[in-house]
Amino acid sequence: MLADAGVTVVTRSSDYETPPWGKLDQPPYVNACALVETDLTPKGLLALCLDTERELGRIRIEKWGPRVIDIDLLAYEDEVIEDPSFPALNVPHPYMLDRAFVLVPLAEIAPDLVVRGVRVAEAAAAMDSSGIVRLEPRP
């Protein structure tokens, strides 16, 4: 499906079990990051992410509530985009440097990525990552 849409996964992080965030009375999450190459525009890539979520059963009921899947566009090359006509399109993701559940897997695959003047590896090292556990790969 992704290749047909003009997206190739270059690399993917390990899966990490992470404590829930925002709404704490729910099971842990599993988080991962992927680096992709694409011919899609940022809007096109985000639209593909949202379509993929819907196809996998995502229903948006409550903010930060339980979900089957959540795909975020964290960064798109060196672009800075805040598009009021497409409110979900903000890159770099406005909260990514504040969330260990994003930075830990991202630092595994893109430690030298610079976001708002900060290297991802340095941001990850400065975060409290207690409760984040790297999961063993599935056979």
N, C-alpha and C positions, 0 to 999 in steps of 0.2 A: 504494500500500500504506500509506504513512504517513498520508495524508489519511483513508483508511478507518479507521485506528486512532485518529483524533482528534489527529493531530500535523501541524502546519504548519511548514515551514521558513521562518523569517523572513529569515535571512541566513546566508551560508556564507563561510568564509575561503577564501583561495587554498590550493592544495595546496603543501606544503613537503616537499622531500626532506630527511630527517634521518638522521644516523648511527644505527645500531642502539644500543639501550640495554639494559643488563642482561646480555644475551648478545651479545657483540661479533662473533662469527664467523658473521655472516650479512649479506645485502645490506642497503642502506639501506631505511628505511621511507618511506612517504609519509603525512604527517599533515595533518589539516585539523580545523577546529572549525565547529560550526553552532549557531545560536541558534534554538530552536523555541518555538512556542506549543502547549500541549496541555491537554486536559481530563483526561489521565491523572494518577493519583497518582504519586509518585516510584517506588513498587514497580511499578506498571503500566508506566511508561516504561522502567524498567530491564529488565523482562521483555520488552518489545517489542524493546529493543536486543539482548538475548541471543537472542531468536527470530530476529531479522534476521541476526545473525552465523551462526547455524546454517543458515539458508536460503541464505546466500551461501557455505557450505562451510567454515566455521570448525570446526576440530577441535582441541580443547585437548590437546596432547601434552606440552609442556614449558613451564615458566614462562619468559616473555620470549623464547621461541623464535619461529621464523618462523610467520607466520599470514597467511591470506588477508585477514582484516579484524579489527579490534578496535574496538569502540564502547564508550566510557566515558561515564557520566553524571558530568559534572564538578561541576555545581551545579544546584540547583533553587530558584529564587527566593532568598530569604534563609534557607532552612531549613538546619538542622544535623541530620543524621540519622546515627546509628550503630545499626543494627538487627541484633542478634545472631541473630535468627531468619531474617534474609535477609542473610548475611555480605557479599555483593558490594555491598550498598547502604550506602555511606558518602558523604555529601555534606556540604560540599564534598569533592571527591576528596582523600583524605589526602595525596597526593604532588604535586598539581598545581602548587604553588608552587615545587617543587624541580626541575621538568622543563622545560627550554627548548623541547622539542618540543611541549609543550602550550601554554606561555605565548606563544610567538611567533604562532601562528595565532589564539589566543584574543584577544590584544591587538589584532589587526587588526579584529576584529568587536565586541569588548566591552572597550575600553581602560579604561572607567570602572567596570567591575565590581569590587566590593570583596569579597575573600575573606580571611577571618581578619584583617580590619583593613588589608589591603594592596590598593591598586589594581593591577589586572592589568598595566596599562601600565608602572607603576613596577617591578613584579616582573620583567617581561620585560626591561626596560632594564638591570636589575642582573644578569641571567644571562649566562653565556658561551654565546652562540648561534653560535659558530664551527661550520662544517660544515652549518648549516641554510641551505638554498637555496630561495627561492621559485620554484616552477615556473611556466612560462608556461601560460596557460589553453589547454585543448585546443579545437580548432575545432569 
